[in-house]
Amino acid sequence: MSMDSHVPELVPADFVEMMNAAQVCVLVHDGATKSILWANPAACAMLEFDLDEMRPLKANDMSSSAQQYDRVVGRAWLHEAVECGSSRIEWHYRSKSGRIIPTDAIATRIELRQGPAVMVQFRDIENEQRTERALRLTTTYVDALSRNTSTIAFVLDETGAIGFATDTAMEHLGIDPSVEPPAGRSLASYASFHVAGRRSTWSDLARDASPVASVRLEVLAAEGRTRWLDGSVERLQEDEVSAYLMLLHDVSDRVRTEEMRGLELQRENYLARYNAMGDMAMAIAHELGQPLAAAGNFLAGVETILTGDGHLASRVEYGLTSAHRQIERAATIVSTLRTFVGHLEQIDQTVDLNTVVTECLYFIRLRAEQNSVRIDFELAEDPVRVRCERVLTGQVIINLCFNAIDEMAQCALPDRTITLSTGNREDGGAFTVTDRGRGLQRNPFEESFTTKQSGSGIGLALSYRIITRQHGSIWYTPGAEGGSVFGFVLPTVDRDSAVAGEQGPPA
């Protein structure tokens, strides 16, 4: 015999007992008259009527008085269930004490022995509606906050992906939500994290947020400028859900101010070194004046002795002439530098920049030959007439060329070429020197005057001072094919003024 034969069968009374024990409210209406036939204890308790009180009641006796709960509407709903098998509605019942109870009600056609009936199952949804209204209100508040607040706020998950961001936050990241929805994307794909002045990762930042950590975001803005955001990240632990709230504010202006202050401090340091160099130059110029004059006199005496018989070997004559020329040039440099440093007065001379470059070639070629560097020329065909002090301007040219040659000395022999060029531009007469070296990471005229480990920066600092005091400008740019381009521009003069200036002042 099968064991299933021992399982007891349920009888109608058992189903009644189960309905009486059910927590869901149940009403049974007659399919034709819609009168109440039966109610389970849960329905009686909610409506505060016993079964005998409930049977003679009509829809208007136990429903809200609002128009949408009129008796006609209720009967139509029940009749739909009779015809279609089931129907669902939100129905507001009214209890015996007058309390209005919103319910989710399902009417289902059932077949009883006396004919079709409608079983209505309903449950109180007042708390659910209250919660739903609160959620809608909260959503409205959050939406308004995210759209109208100036606060930069993100909610991130454990991986650092964006779950929520205010409109201001998206604007600072350069995100157009209609084109690039940020939800689900890592914040690290838009910004870099910095902690205590050092670059960090999201995993390190999340680990330090126990529960709060300071953070700085570095965002590369669309216009190429860096945007800095300072704030905090806080771990939000709710049940089994972990999230991180990041609140930030834009400190870009403050950071740029700090950077500018740092640059000013650097410039002040270079100015101090420049002043010290000026003091040394004055002392050197004073001390070198007499030795240079004496050296010139000694050479003149030697030349007189050697030419006593009227004949001087060409080699000796060339050597003596060259020595005279270099002594005269050194004396001119010392005198001009002493005047420049001592009085800082503008000396107006009109010169052809091509001529100044040519005068400097002797020294430039010496340095280039020592380092196997080739020099190419792209000098302007027409004169480049500028107003400047020619000796000091020549020193700037030499200094820029020496720097380029020193850079080329670090490169392979086939690449050791520098190009000197001059030209007339709208803003003045220009000189540039181009090398094919490694280039610079930053502009030395904006941040520091040297990138050499052993360099003092005085050469470029002095060059900057000489050119700018002559109402010119000096610059650095990366080369088009690598390397560096240094150059300067000085004010030009028209041809008539230039000719007058070259002729000198009237006697």
C-alpha positions, 0 to 999 in steps of 0.5 A: 500500500502506498504511503500517500494513502495515509495523507489526510484530505482537507475538508471544507471546514479546513479551508474556512479555518485557513481563510479565518487565519489569513492576514490578508483581508477577504470579502465575498460578494454575490456575483449578481447583487454585489451584496456582501456574503462573507468576510474573514476576521482580518477584514472585519478587524480592519473595517471595525464591523462584525460579519452581521453588521457588514452583510447589509452594508453597501459600497457607499457605507464602507467606502470613501466619499470621494467621487472616484469611490462612488458606489457605481464605480465599485459595482462596475469594478466588481462586475468586471471581475465577474465578466473577465475573471479578475480586476485590480484597483486601488480602493479607499475603504472607510471603517466604522469609526470613519478612518479612510483606509487606502488599499490594494484590492484584487477582485476574483470571480469564484464559483460557489454552489449557489452561483458565481461570486466575487472574492475581494482580497485587499491590504492596507497600503497607507504606510506604503503610500506614505513611504512612496510619497516620502521617497518621491519628495526626497527624490525631488529634493535630491534632484533640485539639490543636484541641479541647483547647488554649487556644491561639488558632490559625488557618491562613489561605490567601492570601485570608485565608480560614480553613482551620483554627481551634482550638476556642478560636479559634472561641470567641473569634470567637463561632463555633458550628462546628455552625451556622456552619462557619468554613472558607472564610470570611474572618477579616476578616468576624469581626475587624478587623486592627490593626498598630502601633496602626492599622487594617490590611487582610489584604492589607497584613498578608500582605505584611508577613508575610515571614515573620513580622509582629505583629498585633492583632485587634479582635473585637466580642463578642456581649455588645457588649464588644470583645475584643482578641487579640494575636499574630503571623502567619507565612507557611508556604511548602511547595512551591507551597502558601502558607498563614499561621499566626496564633497569638494570645492574649487581651489584653482585660483588659490593653487595658481596664486600659490604657484605664482608666489613660488615663481615670484620667490624664484625670481627674487632669488635670481634677482638677489643672485643677479645683484650679487653678480653685479657687485662682482662685475663692478669689482672685476671691471675695476680690477681688470681695467688696468691689467687690460690697458697694461697688456695693450701697452706691452703688445704695442712695445713688442710690436715696436721692437719687432718692427724696428727693421721695417719687416714683421713676419705675417704670422707674428703680425696676425697674432699681434693684431688678433691679440690687440683686437681681443684686448680691445673687445674685452676692455669694451665688454668690461666698460659696457658691463660696468656702465650697465650694472653700475648705472642701469641706464638705457644706451641707445644705439642703432645696429644691424642685428646681422652684424652683431651675430657676425661679430659673435661668430668667432667665439661661437665657432670656438665653442662649437668646434670643441664639441663637434657642433655644426652651425647653420645660418638663416640670416635675413637678407635685408638689414635687421636694424634694432635699437640696443646696446650692441656689446651686451646684446652680443653677450646674450647671443653668445650665451644662448648659442653656448647653451645650445652647443652644450645641449648638442654636445650630449647628442649623437654626432650626426644630430649636432647642429644648431641654426642661427636666424634673424628676421624682421617681424611686426613686433621688432627684429628677432634672433633665434637659435634652434637646437635638436636636443632633448628639449625642456620640460618647462619654460625656463623664463617662467619657472627657473632660469636653468635646467642644468644640474651644475648651472647657476641660471645667471646666464639666462637671468642676465640675458632676460634682464638685458633684453627686457631693459631694452624694451624687448622680449625673450622666450623659449619654445619647443622645437617643431621636430624636438629640441629647443628654440630660444630667441629674442626680439628688440625694437626696430627703427626705420631706415632714415633713423637707422642711417642717422644712428649709425652715423653717430651724433653730430660733432 
